[in-house]
């Protein structure tokens, strides 16, 4: 199981702050996890579409799409933040 956290507009669009989820495959990375979440359809497909700019952190470290995700990890997803 991994702990997923959703932040900012992503949290609002999905209606939940996070969840626990079994990994979709033993050799999983951030991109595969995003694809798995997008396959849920509806708001999930819209928010996790490959073309959408989302940032990810694995265990509180910024992570690229190819970063591995293992059982017990915490994965946070959030849109890029702008401000002043």
TISE-777574 format. One record per atom (N, C-alpha, C): residue in one letter; x, y, z; residue number from 0; atom name. Coordinates in nm, 2 decimals. Layout:
// TISE-777574
{site "A",{X,Y,Z},NUM,"CA"}
...
***
This chain:
// TISE-777574
{site "X",{0.08,-0.12,0.00},0,"N"}
{site "X",{0.00,0.00,0.00},0,"CA"}
{site "X",{0.09,0.12,0.00},0,"C"}
{site "X",{0.04,0.23,-0.07},1,"N"}
{site "X",{0.11,0.36,-0.07},1,"CA"}
{site "X",{0.00,0.46,-0.02},1,"C"}
{site "X",{0.05,0.56,0.04},2,"N"}
{site "X",{-0.03,0.67,0.09},2,"CA"}
{site "X",{-0.03,0.78,-0.01},2,"C"}
{site "X",{-0.14,0.82,-0.07},3,"N"}
{site "X",{-0.15,0.92,-0.17},3,"CA"}
{site "X",{-0.21,1.05,-0.10},3,"C"}
{site "X",{-0.15,1.16,-0.14},4,"N"}
{site "X",{-0.19,1.29,-0.09},4,"CA"}
{site "X",{-0.22,1.38,-0.21},4,"C"}
{site "X",{-0.33,1.46,-0.20},5,"N"}
{site "X",{-0.37,1.55,-0.31},5,"CA"}
{site "X",{-0.38,1.69,-0.25},5,"C"}
{site "X",{-0.32,1.78,-0.33},6,"N"}
{site "X",{-0.31,1.92,-0.28},6,"CA"}
{site "X",{-0.37,2.02,-0.37},6,"C"}
{site "X",{-0.41,2.13,-0.31},7,"N"}
{site "X",{-0.46,2.25,-0.39},7,"CA"}
{site "X",{-0.58,2.22,-0.47},7,"C"}
{site "X",{-0.58,2.27,-0.60},8,"N"}
{site "X",{-0.69,2.25,-0.69},8,"CA"}
{site "X",{-0.72,2.10,-0.72},8,"C"}
{site "X",{-0.62,2.02,-0.71},9,"N"}
{site "X",{-0.63,1.87,-0.73},9,"CA"}
{site "X",{-0.72,1.82,-0.62},9,"C"}
{site "X",{-0.70,1.85,-0.50},10,"N"}
{site "X",{-0.78,1.81,-0.38},10,"CA"}
{site "X",{-0.92,1.85,-0.40},10,"C"}
{site "X",{-0.94,1.98,-0.44},11,"N"}
{site "X",{-1.08,2.03,-0.46},11,"CA"}
{site "X",{-1.15,1.95,-0.57},11,"C"}
{site "X",{-1.08,1.93,-0.68},12,"N"}
{site "X",{-1.14,1.86,-0.80},12,"CA"}
{site "X",{-1.18,1.72,-0.77},12,"C"}
{site "X",{-1.10,1.65,-0.69},13,"N"}
{site "X",{-1.12,1.51,-0.65},13,"CA"}
{site "X",{-1.22,1.49,-0.53},13,"C"}
{site "X",{-1.22,1.59,-0.45},14,"N"}
{site "X",{-1.31,1.59,-0.33},14,"CA"}
{site "X",{-1.25,1.51,-0.22},14,"C"}
{site "X",{-1.13,1.47,-0.22},15,"N"}
{site "X",{-1.06,1.40,-0.11},15,"CA"}
{site "X",{-0.92,1.45,-0.09},15,"C"}
{site "X",{-0.87,1.45,0.03},16,"N"}
{site "X",{-0.73,1.50,0.06},16,"CA"}
{site "X",{-0.63,1.39,0.03},16,"C"}
{site "X",{-0.67,1.26,0.03},17,"N"}
{site "X",{-0.58,1.16,0.01},17,"CA"}
{site "X",{-0.64,1.02,0.03},17,"C"}
{site "X",{-0.56,0.92,0.01},18,"N"}
{site "X",{-0.61,0.78,0.03},18,"CA"}
{site "X",{-0.50,0.68,0.04},18,"C"}
{site "X",{-0.53,0.56,0.07},19,"N"}
{site "X",{-0.43,0.45,0.07},19,"CA"}
{site "X",{-0.47,0.36,-0.05},19,"C"}
{site "X",{-0.37,0.31,-0.12},20,"N"}
{site "X",{-0.39,0.24,-0.24},20,"CA"}
{site "X",{-0.29,0.13,-0.26},20,"C"}
{site "X",{-0.33,0.02,-0.31},21,"N"}
{site "X",{-0.24,-0.09,-0.34},21,"CA"}
{site "X",{-0.17,-0.05,-0.48},21,"C"}
{site "X",{-0.04,-0.08,-0.49},22,"N"}
{site "X",{0.02,-0.05,-0.61},22,"CA"}
{site "X",{-0.03,-0.13,-0.73},22,"C"}
{site "X",{-0.05,-0.07,-0.85},23,"N"}
{site "X",{-0.10,-0.14,-0.96},23,"CA"}
{site "X",{-0.01,-0.24,-1.02},23,"C"}
{site "X",{0.12,-0.24,-0.99},24,"N"}
{site "X",{0.21,-0.33,-1.04},24,"CA"}
{site "X",{0.33,-0.34,-0.94},24,"C"}
{site "X",{0.41,-0.45,-0.94},25,"N"}
{site "X",{0.52,-0.46,-0.85},25,"CA"}
{site "X",{0.63,-0.35,-0.89},25,"C"}
{site "X",{0.66,-0.33,-1.02},26,"N"}
{site "X",{0.75,-0.24,-1.06},26,"CA"}
{site "X",{0.68,-0.11,-1.11},26,"C"}
{site "X",{0.65,-0.03,-1.01},27,"N"}
{site "X",{0.57,0.09,-1.04},27,"CA"}
{site "X",{0.65,0.22,-1.03},27,"C"}
{site "X",{0.62,0.31,-1.11},28,"N"}
{site "X",{0.68,0.45,-1.10},28,"CA"}
{site "X",{0.57,0.55,-1.10},28,"C"}
{site "X",{0.61,0.68,-1.08},29,"N"}
{site "X",{0.51,0.78,-1.07},29,"CA"}
{site "X",{0.42,0.79,-1.19},29,"C"}
{site "X",{0.48,0.77,-1.31},30,"N"}
{site "X",{0.40,0.78,-1.43},30,"CA"}
{site "X",{0.30,0.67,-1.44},30,"C"}
{site "X",{0.33,0.55,-1.40},31,"N"}
{site "X",{0.24,0.43,-1.40},31,"CA"}
{site "X",{0.13,0.46,-1.29},31,"C"}
{site "X",{0.16,0.52,-1.18},32,"N"}
{site "X",{0.07,0.55,-1.08},32,"CA"}
{site "X",{-0.03,0.65,-1.13},32,"C"}
{site "X",{0.02,0.75,-1.20},33,"N"}
{site "X",{-0.07,0.86,-1.26},33,"CA"}
{site "X",{-0.17,0.79,-1.36},33,"C"}
{site "X",{-0.11,0.70,-1.44},34,"N"}
{site "X",{-0.20,0.64,-1.54},34,"CA"}
{site "X",{-0.31,0.55,-1.48},34,"C"}
{site "X",{-0.27,0.49,-1.37},35,"N"}
{site "X",{-0.37,0.40,-1.30},35,"CA"}
{site "X",{-0.48,0.49,-1.24},35,"C"}
{site "X",{-0.44,0.61,-1.18},36,"N"}
{site "X",{-0.54,0.70,-1.13},36,"CA"}
{site "X",{-0.63,0.76,-1.24},36,"C"}
{site "X",{-0.57,0.79,-1.35},37,"N"}
{site "X",{-0.65,0.85,-1.46},37,"CA"}
{site "X",{-0.75,0.75,-1.52},37,"C"}
{site "X",{-0.71,0.62,-1.51},38,"N"}
{site "X",{-0.80,0.51,-1.56},38,"CA"}
{site "X",{-0.93,0.50,-1.48},38,"C"}
{site "X",{-0.94,0.57,-1.37},39,"N"}
{site "X",{-1.07,0.57,-1.29},39,"CA"}
{site "X",{-1.18,0.64,-1.36},39,"C"}
{site "X",{-1.14,0.73,-1.46},40,"N"}
{site "X",{-1.24,0.80,-1.54},40,"CA"}
{site "X",{-1.28,0.93,-1.47},40,"C"}
{site "X",{-1.37,1.00,-1.53},41,"N"}
{site "X",{-1.43,1.12,-1.48},41,"CA"}
{site "X",{-1.33,1.23,-1.44},41,"C"}
{site "X",{-1.34,1.28,-1.32},42,"N"}
{site "X",{-1.25,1.39,-1.27},42,"CA"}
{site "X",{-1.11,1.33,-1.26},42,"C"}
{site "X",{-1.10,1.20,-1.23},43,"N"}
{site "X",{-0.97,1.14,-1.22},43,"CA"}
{site "X",{-0.89,1.15,-1.35},43,"C"}
{site "X",{-0.96,1.11,-1.46},44,"N"}
{site "X",{-0.90,1.11,-1.59},44,"CA"}
{site "X",{-0.86,1.25,-1.63},44,"C"}
{site "X",{-0.95,1.35,-1.60},45,"N"}
{site "X",{-0.92,1.49,-1.63},45,"CA"}
{site "X",{-0.79,1.54,-1.55},45,"C"}
{site "X",{-0.79,1.51,-1.42},46,"N"}
{site "X",{-0.69,1.56,-1.33},46,"CA"}
{site "X",{-0.55,1.49,-1.35},46,"C"}
{site "X",{-0.55,1.37,-1.39},47,"N"}
{site "X",{-0.43,1.29,-1.40},47,"CA"}
{site "X",{-0.39,1.26,-1.55},47,"C"}
{site "X",{-0.45,1.33,-1.64},48,"N"}
{site "X",{-0.42,1.32,-1.78},48,"CA"}
{site "X",{-0.27,1.34,-1.80},48,"C"}
{site "X",{-0.21,1.27,-1.89},49,"N"}
{site "X",{-0.06,1.28,-1.91},49,"CA"}
{site "X",{-0.02,1.42,-1.95},49,"C"}
{site "X",{-0.11,1.49,-2.03},50,"N"}
{site "X",{-0.08,1.62,-2.07},50,"CA"}
{site "X",{-0.09,1.73,-1.96},50,"C"}
{site "X",{-0.15,1.69,-1.85},51,"N"}
{site "X",{-0.17,1.79,-1.75},51,"CA"}
{site "X",{-0.04,1.80,-1.66},51,"C"}
{site "X",{0.00,1.92,-1.63},52,"N"}
{site "X",{0.12,1.95,-1.56},52,"CA"}
{site "X",{0.09,1.93,-1.41},52,"C"}
{site "X",{0.14,1.82,-1.36},53,"N"}
{site "X",{0.13,1.79,-1.22},53,"CA"}
{site "X",{0.27,1.76,-1.16},53,"C"}
{site "X",{0.29,1.80,-1.04},54,"N"}
{site "X",{0.42,1.77,-0.97},54,"CA"}
{site "X",{0.39,1.66,-0.88},54,"C"}
{site "X",{0.50,1.58,-0.85},55,"N"}
{site "X",{0.48,1.47,-0.76},55,"CA"}
{site "X",{0.60,1.47,-0.66},55,"C"}
{site "X",{0.58,1.42,-0.54},56,"N"}
{site "X",{0.69,1.40,-0.44},56,"CA"}
{site "X",{0.67,1.26,-0.39},56,"C"}
{site "X",{0.78,1.19,-0.38},57,"N"}
{site "X",{0.78,1.06,-0.32},57,"CA"}
{site "X",{0.86,1.07,-0.19},57,"C"}
{site "X",{0.79,1.04,-0.08},58,"N"}
{site "X",{0.85,1.05,0.05},58,"CA"}
{site "X",{0.91,1.19,0.08},58,"C"}
{site "X",{0.83,1.29,0.04},59,"N"}
{site "X",{0.86,1.44,0.05},59,"CA"}
{site "X",{0.98,1.48,-0.03},59,"C"}
{site "X",{1.03,1.41,-0.13},60,"N"}
{site "X",{1.13,1.45,-0.22},60,"CA"}
{site "X",{1.07,1.47,-0.36},60,"C"}
{site "X",{1.09,1.58,-0.43},61,"N"}
{site "X",{1.04,1.60,-0.56},61,"CA"}
{site "X",{1.08,1.48,-0.65},61,"C"}
{site "X",{0.99,1.43,-0.73},62,"N"}
{site "X",{1.01,1.31,-0.81},62,"CA"}
{site "X",{0.97,1.33,-0.95},62,"C"}
{site "X",{1.06,1.27,-1.04},63,"N"}
{site "X",{1.03,1.27,-1.18},63,"CA"}
{site "X",{0.93,1.16,-1.21},63,"C"}
{site "X",{0.88,1.16,-1.34},64,"N"}
{site "X",{0.78,1.05,-1.38},64,"CA"}
{site "X",{0.84,0.91,-1.36},64,"C"}
{site "X",{0.97,0.90,-1.39},65,"N"}
{site "X",{1.03,0.77,-1.38},65,"CA"}
{site "X",{1.07,0.72,-1.24},65,"C"}
{site "X",{1.05,0.81,-1.14},66,"N"}
{site "X",{1.09,0.77,-1.00},66,"CA"}
{site "X",{1.01,0.65,-0.96},66,"C"}
{site "X",{1.08,0.55,-0.90},67,"N"}
{site "X",{1.01,0.43,-0.85},67,"CA"}
{site "X",{0.92,0.46,-0.73},67,"C"}
{site "X",{0.81,0.39,-0.72},68,"N"}
{site "X",{0.72,0.39,-0.61},68,"CA"}
{site "X",{0.71,0.25,-0.55},68,"C"}
{site "X",{0.73,0.24,-0.42},69,"N"}
{site "X",{0.74,0.11,-0.35},69,"CA"}
{site "X",{0.63,0.11,-0.24},69,"C"}
{site "X",{0.60,-0.01,-0.20},70,"N"}
{site "X",{0.50,-0.03,-0.09},70,"CA"}
{site "X",{0.56,0.05,0.03},70,"C"}
{site "X",{0.47,0.12,0.10},71,"N"}
{site "X",{0.50,0.20,0.21},71,"CA"}
{site "X",{0.54,0.34,0.18},71,"C"}
{site "X",{0.55,0.38,0.06},72,"N"}
{site "X",{0.59,0.51,0.02},72,"CA"}
{site "X",{0.47,0.61,0.04},72,"C"}
{site "X",{0.50,0.73,0.05},73,"N"}
{site "X",{0.40,0.84,0.05},73,"CA"}
{site "X",{0.42,0.92,-0.08},73,"C"}
{site "X",{0.32,0.93,-0.16},74,"N"}
{site "X",{0.32,1.00,-0.28},74,"CA"}
{site "X",{0.23,1.12,-0.28},74,"C"}
{site "X",{0.28,1.24,-0.30},75,"N"}
{site "X",{0.20,1.36,-0.30},75,"CA"}
{site "X",{0.19,1.41,-0.44},75,"C"}
{site "X",{0.07,1.45,-0.49},76,"N"}
{site "X",{0.05,1.51,-0.62},76,"CA"}
{site "X",{-0.01,1.65,-0.60},76,"C"}
{site "X",{0.04,1.75,-0.68},77,"N"}
{site "X",{-0.01,1.88,-0.67},77,"CA"}
{site "X",{0.02,1.96,-0.80},77,"C"}
{site "X",{-0.06,2.05,-0.83},78,"N"}
{site "X",{-0.04,2.14,-0.94},78,"CA"}
{site "X",{0.08,2.23,-0.92},78,"C"}
{site "X",{0.14,2.28,-1.02},79,"N"}
{site "X",{0.24,2.38,-1.00},79,"CA"}
{site "X",{0.18,2.50,-0.93},79,"C"}
{site "X",{0.26,2.56,-0.84},80,"N"}
{site "X",{0.21,2.67,-0.76},80,"CA"}
{site "X",{0.27,2.80,-0.81},80,"C"}
{site "X",{0.19,2.90,-0.83},81,"N"}
{site "X",{0.24,3.04,-0.86},81,"CA"}
{site "X",{0.19,3.13,-0.76},81,"C"}
{site "X",{0.25,3.24,-0.75},82,"N"}
{site "X",{0.21,3.34,-0.65},82,"CA"}
{site "X",{0.31,3.45,-0.64},82,"C"}
{site "X",{0.28,3.54,-0.55},83,"N"}
{site "X",{0.37,3.65,-0.54},83,"CA"}
{site "X",{0.37,3.70,-0.40},83,"C"}
***
